[in-house]
Amino acid sequence: MRRLALVLPILAAGLLPGPGRAEVIFVVNSMDPGVQVVDSETRAEIRQIPVLREPHHLALSPARDVLLVGDSGGNEILFLDPTTGEVKKRERIANPYNLEFSPDGKTLVVTGLRRDQVDIYGWDGPTMALTLLGRVKPGDMPSHIAYRPDSKMAYVTVQGSRAIAGIDLETRQIIWTLQVGREPAGIIWHNGKLLVGVMGADYVAVVDPEARKVERQIRVGRGAHALFPSPGGGPVYVTSRVDSRITALDPVTLDVMRTYDVPGGPDCISFDEHGRLWTTLRWTRQIGLLDPETGQVATSPVGRSPHGIFFRAKDLVQARNEAPAVPVAR
């Protein structure tokens, strides 16, 4: 009875299942504002984490111990424990639409799409402290973020200005801008190049960041949006929201390898332990699970306008359980 008495408050608090059923998906619903936690096997909702107004994107901390969710409409970042779903901290941040950590783990860049600003924060992992280091104004609607591997430069797509901006993270100044096409969205660093999804068109722009020029356009489908390198150096996947497809690019040549029809407007992707793609479907209140080997897609209902997504694997729980406890300032 005593053991049951200890367990019941934990269940009532809505904490996530233990390591035996540890594979869950965090889904950021922008129009049913909140973070929905879904069991990856049963597709059942485990819990809802409320936010203030309109969240979009999330980022796992460099130590993999904090999941940050940007509530752009509520001007707030939530700091979640990715193994329990506990809200560890909430912090007032101006319009955090998108957010990404630098490769060295020292910097968090936050784009403010509505306020036309990019904020550069210093990050202290043990205390979850963010220190504003600088703010730049790259143009109309800054959106997605990529980094040079040495963490000295950040690159931001600026949707309303048809451009990308190169930001020096040491001087916190915009060094250059380059026109790449109408409504550039997702951006990643890949083999010395920048790959940019041009949402107002149907292609990925391949940019040489040193020469500062577009070298090539790769047709992937209308509404070319975000790019996701698969684990282990496999294909680069591109979502196209208008044509509702996901395109696999060869990681070396960037040629199109395969195209998958994924109805519902695929947006963000998170990979599971089997190399399958979990994707948010913006227009149909669903998430999709794509098996890249068979091309089959299974869907599950979630909230309105699902955007960011994070698959939490069992190894993350195991790593957290084995790690020594670190005091956290509240």
Secondary structure in CASP SS format (residue, H / E / C, confidence):
PFRMAT SS
TARGET T0000
AUTHOR 0000-0000-0000
METHOD secondary structure of the structure
MODEL  1
M C 1.00
R H 1.00
R H 1.00
L H 1.00
A H 1.00
L H 1.00
V H 1.00
L H 1.00
P H 1.00
I H 1.00
L H 1.00
A H 1.00
A C 1.00
G C 1.00
L C 1.00
L C 1.00
P C 1.00
G C 1.00
P H 1.00
G H 1.00
R H 1.00
A C 1.00
E C 1.00
V E 1.00
I E 1.00
F E 1.00
V E 1.00
V E 1.00
N E 1.00
S C 1.00
M C 1.00
D C 1.00
P C 1.00
G E 1.00
V E 1.00
Q E 1.00
V E 1.00
V E 1.00
D E 1.00
S C 1.00
E C 1.00
T C 1.00
R C 1.00
A C 1.00
E E 1.00
I E 1.00
R E 1.00
Q E 1.00
I E 1.00
P E 1.00
V C 1.00
L C 1.00
R C 1.00
E C 1.00
P E 1.00
H E 1.00
H E 1.00
L E 1.00
A E 1.00
L E 1.00
S C 1.00
P C 1.00
A C 1.00
R C 1.00
D C 1.00
V C 1.00
L E 1.00
L E 1.00
V E 1.00
G E 1.00
D E 1.00
S C 1.00
G C 1.00
G C 1.00
N C 1.00
E E 1.00
I E 1.00
L E 1.00
F E 1.00
L E 1.00
D C 1.00
P C 1.00
T C 1.00
T C 1.00
G C 1.00
E C 1.00
V E 1.00
K E 1.00
K E 1.00
R E 1.00
E E 1.00
R E 1.00
I C 1.00
A C 1.00
N C 1.00
P C 1.00
Y C 1.00
N E 1.00
L E 1.00
E E 1.00
F E 1.00
S C 1.00
P C 1.00
D C 1.00
G C 1.00
K C 1.00
T E 1.00
L E 1.00
V E 1.00
V E 1.00
T E 1.00
G E 1.00
L C 1.00
R C 1.00
R C 1.00
D C 1.00
Q E 1.00
V E 1.00
D E 1.00
I E 1.00
Y E 1.00
G E 1.00
W E 1.00
D E 1.00
G C 1.00
P C 1.00
T C 1.00
M C 1.00
A E 1.00
L E 1.00
T E 1.00
L E 1.00
L E 1.00
G E 1.00
R E 1.00
V E 1.00
K C 1.00
P C 1.00
G C 1.00
D C 1.00
M C 1.00
P E 1.00
S E 1.00
H E 1.00
I E 1.00
A E 1.00
Y E 1.00
R C 1.00
P C 1.00
D C 1.00
S C 1.00
K C 1.00
M E 1.00
A E 1.00
Y E 1.00
V E 1.00
T E 1.00
V E 1.00
Q H 1.00
G H 1.00
S H 1.00
R C 1.00
A E 1.00
I E 1.00
A E 1.00
G E 1.00
I E 1.00
D E 1.00
L C 1.00
E C 1.00
T C 1.00
R C 1.00
Q E 1.00
I E 1.00
I E 1.00
W E 1.00
T E 1.00
L E 1.00
Q E 1.00
V C 1.00
G C 1.00
R C 1.00
E C 1.00
P E 1.00
A E 1.00
G E 1.00
I E 1.00
I E 1.00
W E 1.00
H E 1.00
N C 1.00
G C 1.00
K E 1.00
L E 1.00
L E 1.00
V E 1.00
G E 1.00
V E 1.00
M C 1.00
G C 1.00
A C 1.00
D C 1.00
Y E 1.00
V E 1.00
A E 1.00
V E 1.00
V E 1.00
D E 1.00
P C 1.00
E C 1.00
A C 1.00
R C 1.00
K E 1.00
V E 1.00
E E 1.00
R E 1.00
Q E 1.00
I E 1.00
R E 1.00
V C 1.00
G C 1.00
R C 1.00
G C 1.00
A E 1.00
H E 1.00
A E 1.00
L E 1.00
F E 1.00
P E 1.00
S C 1.00
P H 1.00
G H 1.00
G H 1.00
G C 1.00
P C 1.00
V E 1.00
Y E 1.00
V E 1.00
T E 1.00
S E 1.00
R C 1.00
V C 1.00
D C 1.00
S C 1.00
R E 1.00
I E 1.00
T E 1.00
A E 1.00
L E 1.00
D C 1.00
P C 1.00
V C 1.00
T C 1.00
L C 1.00
D C 1.00
V E 1.00
M E 1.00
R E 1.00
T E 1.00
Y E 1.00
D E 1.00
V C 1.00
P C 1.00
G C 1.00
G C 1.00
P E 1.00
D E 1.00
C E 1.00
I E 1.00
S E 1.00
F E 1.00
D C 1.00
E C 1.00
H C 1.00
G C 1.00
R C 1.00
L E 1.00
W E 1.00
T E 1.00
T E 1.00
L E 1.00
R C 1.00
W C 1.00
T C 1.00
R C 1.00
Q E 1.00
I E 1.00
G E 1.00
L E 1.00
L E 1.00
D C 1.00
P C 1.00
E C 1.00
T C 1.00
G C 1.00
Q C 1.00
V E 1.00
A E 1.00
T E 1.00
S E 1.00
P E 1.00
V C 1.00
G C 1.00
R C 1.00
S C 1.00
P E 1.00
H E 1.00
G E 1.00
I E 1.00
F E 1.00
F E 1.00
R E 1.00
A C 1.00
K H 1.00
D H 1.00
L H 1.00
V H 1.00
Q H 1.00
A H 1.00
R H 1.00
N H 1.00
E H 1.00
A C 1.00
P C 1.00
A C 1.00
V C 1.00
P C 1.00
V C 1.00
A C 1.00
R C 1.00
END
